[in-house]
Amino acid sequence: MRLKILPALHGLYERGELPPDMRVLGVSRRAWSDEELRSYIHEVLPKAEEPFLTHFSFLQGDAGHPATFVALAR
């Protein structure tokens, strides 16, 4: 994610090629908040500013548990 996806998304964002209402939802078993995910992204992409970071949210979950997919649907 940090080597390819995040830089690619940031480049698209900087060129105005992403929809303004675009959302990226990170899912992991890790117990992160939205702010912790955004902090991680800012560490990976120090030039990323707040407007870009607000497009990212986090959901704690496990792909092996159906409850994760129920939460994703919400």
Beta strands, then each sheet from edge to edge (+ up, - down):
strand 1: 24-28
strand 2: 56-60
sheet 1: 1+ 2+
end
